[in-house]
């Protein structure tokens, strides 16, 4: 199935671009992503215990990884809360 989709997908996309134009195909593509987003938001239950995300974020800032990527990302050497004077 995956190989068929890999082969047929671009062909169908090219056919649609030829038939209805690239702008319309991009709008259809964007609409399909919005529908997928809405379905996930409505049908996938939230994961209980959002403390995991906060703990992971705190561990990231404490690990020093942020200092390693700072040269390419415009100075992420401080956590967002320390840059804003302690406010989240």
Secondary structure, DSSP 8 states (H G I E B T S, - for coil): -HHHHHHHHHHHHHHHHHHH-HHHHHHHHHHHHHHHHHHHHHHS---S-THHHHHHHHHHHHHTHHHHHHHHHT---S-HHHHTTT--
